[in-house]
Amino acid sequence: MKTMSVGEFKANFSEVLKRVLAGEEIGILYGKKKEIVARLVPKSTGKKPRRKLGILEAKGKIKFATDFKISEEEFLGL
């Protein structure tokens, strides 16, 4: 990852965007300590795979005890 100061980033903004579009990551340095405060990374071109629903179907069971009964009033909190 290439790093550059805020001033350098501002002066070369178009060039920076071209480099990011080419796939390079760029860190932005700020302050007296020149710490990285931001990173520019290319936008992912690939689509995320769709989540498969029901992957745990038939892997577990739910069973309610016979004494687990509730009236409508109890359910509604009346």
Stockholm file with secondary structure:
# STOCKHOLM 1.0

chainA/1-78         MKTMSVGEFKANFSEVLKRVLAGEEIGILYGKKKEIVARLVPKSTGKKPRRKLGILEAKGKIKFATDFKISEEEFLGL
#=GR chainA/1-78 SS CEEEEHHHHHHTHHHHHHHHHTTCCEEEEETTTTEEEEEECCCCCSCCCCCCTTTTTTSCCCCCCTTCCCCHHHHHTC
#=GC SS_cons        CEEEEHHHHHHTHHHHHHHHHTTCCEEEEETTTTEEEEEECCCCCSCCCCCCTTTTTTSCCCCCCTTCCCCHHHHHTC
//
